[in-house]
Amino acid sequence: MIGRSKTLLLVPSVSILAAFFVVPLIWVVGLSFMSSDGTGKLVTDFTLGNYTRFLTDAYYLDALLWRTVRLAAIATLFSVVIGYFGALAIVRSAPSWQPWLILLVMLPLWVNLVVRTLSLMVVLGRTGPVNQFLVWTGIADRPIPLLFNETAVLIGMVQVAVPFVVMSIYGVLQSIPRQLEHAAMTVGATPLSAFRRVTLPLSMPGILAGSVLAFGINVESFVVPILLGGGRVRFMSVAAYETATVSNNLPFAATIGVILLVVTMAMLALYQWAVRSMTRARPVLATAG
């Protein structure tokens, strides 16, 4: 009787998940194997033509897929480095300061992404504070173009992902006793060596979780490439939207979305493999230590 009650409690959540996630995902996957007659009317005959078109066209592979993955990976790397030092600074600060620093990290998430991106456009504009500083210090003779290029998109993706990375790593760093570093330094290790050999390996789960989270956010970025890229930096998400709304080709738009999903799932699988490898290696390291 108790088991049946527990099962019934799961029905609402499972139903909502199925209705708003599983069913639409199945429909998108099925749609990717259909075709369009050019007027928006679907041709339901099974076909691999959409995938063949995408995987054999250098434009889709290089200008879309490779650029999306490359920029997402670079932005993830910067996000993890910045986020790690940010999380470390919070953990090493006075306990009374930590809630305020966490609040400072979370504040950008309370502002609409479009508003944050538009504000970044002002900051990076020709008359923005960044260009004014470069000209004032003599680093540049005139304002340099910081908008509507890959650099602007990278900056935008990093500012979106960093708060998530900070919080992912902060929770892990908070659980690592400082006494471990102190013990390492008592046997002759320098502070840097103690951090590299003790704290950094123990914080790898947070780094990996933050990396996957940041990559997932960056690879599916939509607002940032549209506003900061100005139509010049093509992303998979933007291409899927334009294919569905402008070209009125829903099957090919679904194909782009499915390929993007597969790339994201591959990163999650890589994450799981890294975590398992690290977990297996930890007892060996502990024995060697």
N, C-alpha and C positions, 0 to 999 in steps of 0.2 A: 504493500500500500504506500509506504514511504517512497519507494523507488518510482512508483507511478506519479506521485505528487511532484517529485523532482523533475521528472520528464516533462510534465505539463507546464512547469515553470519555464522550461526552455523553449516552449512552442512560440511565444510571442517574439523573442529575440531571433530565433532561427527563421521564422516566417519573414520578419523585416529584412534580415540579411539576404534571404533568398530572393525576395521581391525586388530589392533595390540594388543588389550586387550580382548575385549568381545568374539570375534570369537575364538582366541586360548584358552581362558578359558573354553568356552563351549566344545571345542574339547578335552581338557584334562579331563574334568568331564566325558564326554561320553566315553573316552578311558579307564577310571578307571573301567567301567562296562563291559569291554571286557576281553579277556584272550589271552595268547600266547601259541603256540604249542611247545615252547622250542627252536625253530630255528629262532625266531624273527617274524614269520608270525602271523598276528593277526587273532583271532577267534572272529567274530563280534557278536556271540550269547550273549544276555544279561546275566550277572552273577554277583552275590554278593560275589563270591569266594575271590576276592582280599581283600575286606574289612573284610570278615570273617577270612582270613588268618592273617591279620594284628592285628585285635582286639582280637584274641584268642591265639596269640603267645606271650609268656612272653618276648621273646627277643625284639620284636618290641615295645611292650608297655613299658618295663623297660629300656632297653639299648638304645633305640632310642627316643621314644616320651617323656618319663618321664625325661630322661637325658637332652634332648633338652630344654624342658620347664623349668626344674629346673635351669640349668645353665643360660638360658636366663633371668629368673626372678632374680637370684642372681646378674648377671652382670647389670641388669637394676637398681636394688637397689643401687649398688655402683655407677653407672653412675649418678643417680639422686642426691645422696648425694654430690658427687664430683662436679657435674654440678651446683647444687644449690649454694654451697659456691663460686664456680668460678663466677657465674653470679652476686652474691651478692657483691663480691669483685670488679667487674667491675663497678657496679652501684654506689657503695660507693666511688670509686676512683675519682680523680679530673677530671672534664670534658675534659681537654686537653689530659688526658691519656687514656680515654675510647676508642677512635678509634684505638689506637695502641694495646690495650689489646684485643679488638675484632678481630683485624687482627691476633694477636698471636693465638687466638683460632681457627680461620679459616684456618690458614696455613696448618695444617695436611690434610685438605680436598683437598688441591691442589696437594698432593702427591699421587701417585697410591697406592691403598690398598695393593697390593702385595709387593711393595717396603717398605711400612711402617711395614708390618708384618715380612718381612725378616730382617729388621733393629731391630725389637723387638726380633727376634731369636738371633741376635748377643748380644743384651743387656742381655738377660736371659741365655745365654750359660754358659758352665762351665768355660770359660776363660773371660766371659763378666764382665762389671763393677759391676753388682749386686753381683755376686759371689766373685769377688775380694774384694769388700767392706765388705762382710760378713766374709771372712777369715781374712782380715786385722784388723777388729774390734774384732775378737775373738768370734763372735756370732756363727760361724760354724768352725769346725776343718778342713774341706775340702769342696770343692765345692759341693753344693747340686743340685739335679736334678730339675731344674725349667722349663724344656721343656718336651714336649710330655706327658702332663698330664692335668687334668682338671684345675689346677691352671693357667697354661700357657694360656689355652683357655679363661678363665675368664679375665685375664689381657688383652688379645688381644681384646676381645669384649668390654671391658670397654673403652679402648683407641679409639675404633672406634666410640662408641656411645656418649661419653662425649661432643664433640663439638656441636652435635645436641641438647643435653639437655641444654647446656649453652645458646644457642641462643633462645631456646623455653622459658626458664625461664627469661632470660634477658629482653625480650620484655615486659613481665608482670610486673617484678619488676620496670622497668623504668617508667611504668605508675602509680605506687603507690606513692602518694605525701608523702614526708618525714615528712610533718607537722602532719600527723596522728600519727606517733610514738612520735613526740615531744608533741602533745596534751595529749597522754596517760601518758607520763612521768611527765607532769605538774600536774597531779592529783594523783601522787604517785607511778606510775608503774616504776619498774626498767627497764633498757635498754633491758635486756633479756626477761622480762615479756612483755614489749611493742612489741618486735619482735614476741614473741610466740602468742600473742593474737590479733595482728593487721596485721603485715606484712605477717606472714606465712599463715594465712587463706586467705588473699587477693591474695596471689600468687599461690593458689592451682590450678587454671586453667592452669598455665604454668607448674606446676609440673605434672599434669595429662597428658597434651599434650606431655611433654618430656618423661614421662614414657611409653606412648603408642608408641611413635616414637622409643625409645630405645629398647623396647621389640620387635617391629616389625623388627628392624635391627638385633637384636641378635638372635631371634628365626629362622631367615632365613640365618644366617651366613654360609658361604661356605668356603671362603679362610682361615679364622682364624682357624677353626677346622682341616683343611687339613694340614696346615703348622705347627701350634703350637701344634696340637694334634698328629701329626705324624702317623695318622692312628689308634691310640689307643683310641681316644675320638670320638665316632661315633655320628654324627648328622643326623637329618632327611634329610637335604638338600644334604649331602654327600651320604647318603644311596640311595636317589632318583637318583642321578647322576650315581652312580656305578651300580644300578639296570638297568638303561637304557643303559649304555655303555658297561659294563662288562658282566652282565647276559643277556643282550639283551631282557629284559622283560619290554617293554614300558607300558603295562597296570598296572603292579604293581608299577612301578615308578610313574605313574600318580596318583595312589591311595595314595601313600605317600605324593605327592604334594597337593592333595585335602585335606587330613587330616591336613596337616600343614596349609593350607589356612583357614580351619575351626577354628583351634586353634587361629590363628591371628584375624579372624573376631570376635570370642568370646571375645577376649581382647578389641576390638574396641567397642563391645556392652556394655561391663562392663564399659568402659570409658564414653560412652554416659550416662549410668545410673548414674554414679558418678557425672557427671557434672550437670545433672538434679536435683539430690538430693541436691547437694551443692547450686544450684540456688534457690531451694525452701526453703532451710534452712537459706539463707542469710538474708531475711527480718525478720525472727524470731530472729536471732542473733542481728540484728540492733535494733529491738524493745526492746530486753532484755538489750542491752547496754545503 
